Amino acid sequence: MAERAGTPVAGGRAVAARRGWDWVAAGWALFRKQPRIWLAWVAVLVAIIVGLLMAHPLGGRLLLIGLGPLLMAGIASGCRELDEGRAMKFGHLFAGFGAAAGRLAAVGAICAIATVVIVLGVVSASGVDLSAFRGGQNVAAMPPAQLMAVLLAMLIILGLLTPVAMAAWFAPLLVVFHDRTATGAMRESFVASLRNIMPMLVYGVVMLVLIVAATLPALLGWLVLLPVLAASVYASYKDIFSAV
């Protein structure tokens, strides 16, 4: 059976916009409790990412989307241990591969399929070629009209993927902590995200600034930012779904 953590607030509660910053701060606090375990997790995750992308760039990306909910469920399990005053262990990273693995994999599969459908649909409808954004090609050398068409297509793709991200944000935690089905967890996650658009926007702006800052020193800042990002997902779940 999947772990249960009490009855969550149905559909999540709406919280103040400033809570978006608080989620990031809470993620940092969780990282500081056991940084060595977090850094060990980052090493494993980077190895998985690099290995899959080297094996097959396109298939590796889709597989990473599919594996994301299983890994996030494990990370969230470790976060809950820290949050409740217990020790987080390295093995928590793979806790999602237990009894709830099928439903977590279903969440990942739905996200991967939705991503493929959206990208192929936009590319087919617009006729643009997004390959220039792969392999470090010089997009500045494109004719202005072509560049604008490609950028517009990418913005449309990003906009259409946003509801997918909203449905996936809390889904792994609802599956592993509250025994939800894949579709039920995604529906509830979407509703909760919709109710909290403002704190999500604040969170997104803060994360964007941190991403730029983490990327500048030869990507070294990502060693800390990845754990903070993952832990902040747990913090947002607790804030919105935990009964008070």
C-alpha positions as CSV (number, residue, x, y, z in Angstrom):
1,M,0.0,0.0,0.0
2,A,1.1,3.6,-0.6
3,E,1.9,5.7,2.4
4,R,-0.9,7.7,3.9
5,A,-0.4,11.0,5.6
6,G,-3.9,11.8,6.8
7,T,-6.8,13.2,4.8
8,P,-5.6,16.1,2.5
9,V,-7.7,19.2,1.9
10,A,-9.9,18.3,-1.0
11,G,-8.6,20.1,-4.1
12,G,-6.1,22.0,-1.9
13,R,-6.6,25.3,-0.1
14,A,-5.9,28.7,-1.6
15,V,-2.9,30.5,0.0
16,A,-1.5,34.0,-0.1
17,A,0.8,35.0,-3.0
18,R,3.7,35.5,-0.6
19,R,3.7,31.8,0.1
20,G,5.5,31.2,-3.2
21,W,8.6,32.7,-1.6
22,D,8.0,30.7,1.6
23,W,8.1,27.4,-0.3
24,V,11.6,28.3,-1.6
25,A,12.7,29.2,1.9
26,A,11.3,26.0,3.3
27,G,13.1,24.0,0.5
28,W,16.4,25.7,1.6
29,A,15.7,24.8,5.2
30,L,15.2,21.2,4.3
31,F,18.4,21.1,2.3
32,R,20.4,22.5,5.2
33,K,19.3,19.7,7.5
34,Q,21.1,17.0,5.6
35,P,23.1,18.5,2.7
36,R,25.3,15.4,2.2
37,I,22.4,13.2,1.4
38,W,21.0,15.8,-0.9
39,L,24.3,16.2,-2.8
40,A,24.5,12.4,-3.1
41,W,21.0,12.4,-4.6
42,V,22.1,15.1,-7.1
43,A,25.0,13.0,-8.2
44,V,22.8,10.0,-8.9
45,L,20.2,12.2,-10.7
46,V,22.8,13.8,-12.9
47,A,24.2,10.4,-13.7
48,I,20.7,9.2,-14.7
49,I,20.0,12.3,-16.8
50,V,23.4,12.2,-18.6
51,G,23.2,8.5,-19.2
52,L,19.7,8.6,-20.7
53,L,20.4,11.6,-22.9
54,M,23.7,10.1,-24.2
55,A,21.9,6.8,-24.9
56,H,19.2,8.5,-26.9
57,P,18.6,12.2,-26.8
58,L,14.9,12.2,-27.7
59,G,13.9,8.9,-26.1
60,G,16.0,9.8,-23.0
61,R,14.1,13.1,-22.6
62,L,10.8,11.2,-22.7
63,L,12.0,8.6,-20.3
64,L,13.1,11.3,-17.9
65,I,9.6,12.8,-18.0
66,G,8.2,9.3,-17.3
67,L,10.6,8.6,-14.4
68,G,10.1,12.1,-12.9
69,P,7.0,11.2,-10.7
70,L,8.7,8.1,-9.3
71,L,11.8,10.0,-8.3
72,M,9.8,12.9,-7.0
73,A,7.7,10.6,-4.8
74,G,10.9,9.2,-3.3
75,I,12.4,12.7,-2.7
76,A,9.1,13.8,-1.1
77,S,9.2,10.8,1.2
78,G,12.6,11.8,2.4
79,C,11.5,15.4,2.8
80,R,8.6,14.3,5.1
81,E,11.1,12.4,7.2
82,L,13.2,15.5,7.6
83,D,10.1,17.7,8.2
84,E,8.9,15.4,11.0
85,G,12.3,15.3,12.7
86,R,13.6,12.0,11.4
87,A,16.7,11.2,9.4
88,M,16.5,11.2,5.6
89,K,18.2,8.2,4.1
90,F,19.8,7.7,0.7
91,G,17.3,4.9,-0.1
92,H,14.4,7.3,0.1
93,L,15.3,8.4,-3.4
94,F,13.9,5.2,-4.7
95,A,10.9,4.9,-2.5
96,G,8.6,5.6,-5.4
97,F,9.6,2.3,-7.0
98,G,7.5,0.4,-4.4
99,A,3.8,-0.4,-4.3
100,A,2.8,2.9,-5.9
101,A,5.2,2.6,-8.8
102,G,2.5,1.6,-11.4
103,R,0.4,4.7,-10.7
104,L,3.4,7.0,-10.5
105,A,4.6,5.6,-13.8
106,A,1.1,6.3,-15.2
107,V,1.5,9.9,-14.2
108,G,4.8,10.1,-16.0
109,A,3.4,8.3,-19.1
110,I,0.5,10.8,-19.3
111,C,2.9,13.7,-19.1
112,A,5.2,12.2,-21.7
113,I,2.4,11.5,-24.1
114,A,0.9,15.0,-23.6
115,T,4.3,16.5,-24.3
116,V,4.7,14.6,-27.5
117,V,1.2,15.4,-28.7
118,I,1.6,19.1,-27.9
119,V,5.0,19.5,-29.5
120,L,4.2,17.6,-32.6
121,G,0.8,19.3,-32.9
122,V,2.3,22.8,-32.8
123,V,5.2,21.9,-35.1
124,S,2.8,20.4,-37.6
125,A,0.4,23.3,-37.5
126,S,3.0,26.0,-37.7
127,G,5.5,24.2,-40.0
128,V,8.5,25.6,-38.0
129,D,11.7,23.7,-37.5
130,L,12.8,23.6,-33.9
131,S,16.0,21.7,-34.6
132,A,18.0,24.9,-34.6
133,F,17.6,25.0,-30.9
134,R,19.4,21.7,-30.5
135,G,23.1,21.2,-30.6
136,G,24.0,24.9,-29.9
137,Q,23.3,26.2,-33.4
138,N,23.4,29.9,-33.9
139,V,19.7,30.9,-33.9
140,A,20.8,34.6,-34.3
141,A,21.8,33.7,-37.8
142,M,18.2,32.9,-38.7
143,P,16.2,35.4,-40.9
144,P,14.1,37.5,-38.6
145,A,10.7,36.2,-39.8
146,Q,11.9,32.6,-39.3
147,L,13.2,33.4,-35.8
148,M,9.9,35.0,-34.8
149,A,7.9,32.1,-36.1
150,V,10.1,29.6,-34.1
151,L,9.9,31.7,-30.9
152,L,6.1,32.0,-31.3
153,A,5.8,28.3,-31.7
154,M,7.9,27.7,-28.6
155,L,5.8,30.1,-26.6
156,I,2.6,28.3,-27.7
157,I,4.2,25.0,-26.7
158,L,5.1,26.4,-23.3
159,G,1.6,27.8,-22.8
160,L,0.0,24.4,-23.7
161,L,2.4,22.5,-21.5
162,T,1.6,24.7,-18.5
163,P,-1.7,22.9,-17.7
164,V,0.3,19.6,-17.9
165,A,2.8,20.9,-15.4
166,M,0.0,22.0,-13.1
167,A,-1.6,18.6,-13.2
168,A,1.8,16.9,-12.5
169,W,3.0,19.2,-9.8
170,F,1.4,17.6,-6.7
171,A,0.4,14.3,-8.4
172,P,3.3,12.2,-7.2
173,L,2.8,13.3,-3.6
174,L,-0.9,12.6,-3.7
175,V,-0.3,9.2,-5.1
176,V,2.4,8.1,-2.6
177,F,1.0,9.9,0.5
178,H,-2.8,9.5,-0.1
179,D,-3.2,6.5,-2.4
180,R,-4.7,8.4,-5.2
181,T,-5.1,7.0,-8.7
182,A,-2.9,8.6,-11.4
183,T,-5.8,10.5,-13.1
184,G,-7.4,11.4,-9.7
185,A,-4.1,12.8,-8.4
186,M,-3.5,14.8,-11.6
187,R,-7.0,16.2,-11.6
188,E,-6.6,17.3,-7.9
189,S,-3.2,18.7,-8.6
190,F,-4.5,20.8,-11.5
191,V,-7.4,22.2,-9.3
192,A,-5.0,23.1,-6.5
193,S,-2.6,24.8,-8.9
194,L,-5.4,26.7,-10.5
195,R,-6.6,27.9,-7.0
196,N,-3.0,29.1,-6.3
197,I,-2.0,30.9,-9.5
198,M,-0.6,33.9,-7.6
199,P,1.7,32.1,-5.3
200,M,2.7,29.8,-8.2
201,L,3.6,33.0,-10.2
202,V,5.6,34.4,-7.3
203,Y,7.4,31.0,-6.9
204,G,8.1,30.9,-10.6
205,V,9.7,34.4,-10.6
206,V,11.9,33.6,-7.6
207,M,13.0,30.3,-9.2
208,L,13.8,32.0,-12.5
209,V,16.1,34.4,-10.7
210,L,17.7,31.5,-8.8
211,I,18.1,29.5,-12.0
212,V,20.0,32.4,-13.6
213,A,22.2,32.8,-10.5
214,A,22.8,29.0,-10.3
215,T,23.8,28.8,-14.0
216,L,26.4,31.6,-14.1
217,P,29.1,29.9,-12.0
218,A,29.7,27.0,-14.5
219,L,26.3,25.5,-13.4
220,L,27.8,24.8,-10.0
221,G,24.8,26.5,-8.3
222,W,22.6,23.7,-9.5
223,L,24.2,21.4,-6.9
224,V,22.2,23.4,-4.4
225,L,19.3,24.6,-6.5
226,L,18.1,21.1,-7.6
227,P,17.6,20.0,-3.9
228,V,16.0,23.3,-3.0
229,L,13.6,23.0,-6.0
230,A,12.7,19.4,-5.1
231,A,12.2,20.2,-1.4
232,S,10.1,23.3,-2.3
233,V,7.6,21.0,-4.1
234,Y,7.1,19.2,-0.9
235,A,6.8,22.5,1.0
236,S,4.1,23.7,-1.5
237,Y,2.2,20.4,-1.1
238,K,2.2,20.6,2.7
239,D,1.1,24.2,2.6
240,I,-1.8,23.6,0.3
241,F,-3.0,20.1,1.1
242,S,-2.1,19.4,4.8
243,A,-5.0,19.6,7.2
244,V,-4.6,22.2,9.9
